[in-house]
C-alpha cells in the first residue's frame, strides 16, 4: 500500500469532504476520488459511505484509519530518532584502546 494513498485517505477522514481534502492536498477532486477508489479496490472494501454530499467513514475505514495513524506515528518516531543520531544528540560512541 502506498504512503501517498494513505495520506489522501487521512485527509478525507479529517475533512469528511472530498473537495476540501483535495484543496488541502493540492490536487484535483477527481484525482483524489480516483485514488480513494484505487485504495478501496486494494483493501477490498469501501472506506467511505457517500450520501449526497455527505461523507461518512465506514467500519473498514475506521480500521484503516486507526492503523494508518499508528503507522504515520511510527514513521515520525523513526525520523525523530534518525535526526537525533545525525545531530549527535543520541547514539553510540565507541572508543578503542590498544596498549602495547
VENKASUL-V76136 format. One record per residue. RES is the residue in one letter. SS is DSSP state (H for helix, E for strand, C for the rest). OMEGA is omega in whole degrees, -180 to 180 (NA if undefined). NEAR is the number of other C-alpha atoms within 10 Angstrom. Layout:
res->RES ss->SS omega->OMEGA near->NEAR
res->RES ss->SS omega->OMEGA near->NEAR
//
This chain:
res->X ss->C omega->-175 near->8
res->X ss->C omega->178 near->7
res->X ss->H omega->-177 near->11
res->X ss->H omega->180 near->10
res->X ss->H omega->179 near->15
res->X ss->H omega->175 near->20
res->X ss->H omega->178 near->15
res->X ss->H omega->179 near->22
res->X ss->H omega->-180 near->25
res->X ss->H omega->180 near->19
res->X ss->H omega->179 near->20
res->X ss->H omega->178 near->25
res->X ss->H omega->-179 near->20
res->X ss->H omega->-176 near->11
res->X ss->H omega->-172 near->14
res->X ss->C omega->-179 near->18
res->X ss->C omega->-175 near->17
res->X ss->H omega->-178 near->23
res->X ss->H omega->179 near->17
res->X ss->H omega->179 near->16
res->X ss->H omega->179 near->22
res->X ss->H omega->178 near->20
res->X ss->H omega->179 near->13
res->X ss->H omega->-178 near->13
res->X ss->H omega->-179 near->15
res->X ss->C omega->178 near->10
res->X ss->C omega->179 near->13
res->X ss->C omega->179 near->14
res->X ss->H omega->177 near->17
res->X ss->H omega->177 near->12
res->X ss->H omega->179 near->11
res->X ss->H omega->180 near->23
res->X ss->H omega->179 near->17
res->X ss->H omega->-179 near->11
res->X ss->H omega->177 near->17
res->X ss->H omega->176 near->21
res->X ss->H omega->177 near->16
res->X ss->H omega->178 near->13
res->X ss->H omega->178 near->20
res->X ss->H omega->177 near->17
res->X ss->H omega->-180 near->12
res->X ss->H omega->180 near->10
res->X ss->H omega->176 near->14
res->X ss->C omega->-178 near->10
res->X ss->C omega->174 near->14
res->X ss->C omega->179 near->17
res->X ss->C omega->180 near->24
res->X ss->E omega->172 near->22
res->X ss->E omega->-178 near->13
res->X ss->E omega->178 near->14
res->X ss->E omega->-174 near->8
res->X ss->C omega->178 near->6
res->X ss->C omega->179 near->8
res->X ss->E omega->179 near->11
res->X ss->E omega->178 near->16
res->X ss->E omega->177 near->16
res->X ss->E omega->179 near->18
res->X ss->C omega->177 near->15
res->X ss->H omega->177 near->14
res->X ss->H omega->178 near->15
res->X ss->H omega->178 near->21
res->X ss->H omega->178 near->15
res->X ss->H omega->179 near->12
res->X ss->H omega->179 near->18
res->X ss->H omega->-180 near->18
res->X ss->H omega->-177 near->11
res->X ss->H omega->178 near->12
res->X ss->H omega->178 near->17
res->X ss->H omega->178 near->14
res->X ss->H omega->-179 near->12
res->X ss->H omega->179 near->14
res->X ss->H omega->176 near->14
res->X ss->H omega->180 near->12
res->X ss->H omega->177 near->12
res->X ss->H omega->177 near->12
res->X ss->H omega->179 near->12
res->X ss->H omega->178 near->12
res->X ss->H omega->180 near->12
res->X ss->H omega->179 near->12
res->X ss->H omega->179 near->12
res->X ss->H omega->178 near->15
res->X ss->H omega->178 near->15
res->X ss->H omega->178 near->13
res->X ss->H omega->179 near->13
res->X ss->H omega->-179 near->13
res->X ss->H omega->179 near->11
res->X ss->C omega->-179 near->10
res->X ss->C omega->176 near->11
res->X ss->C omega->-177 near->11
res->X ss->C omega->178 near->12
res->X ss->C omega->-179 near->12
res->X ss->C omega->174 near->8
res->X ss->C omega->180 near->7
res->X ss->C omega->180 near->5
res->X ss->C omega->178 near->5
res->X ss->C omega->179 near->5
res->X ss->C omega->180 near->5
res->X ss->C omega->177 near->4
res->X ss->C omega->178 near->3
res->X ss->C omega->NA near->3
//
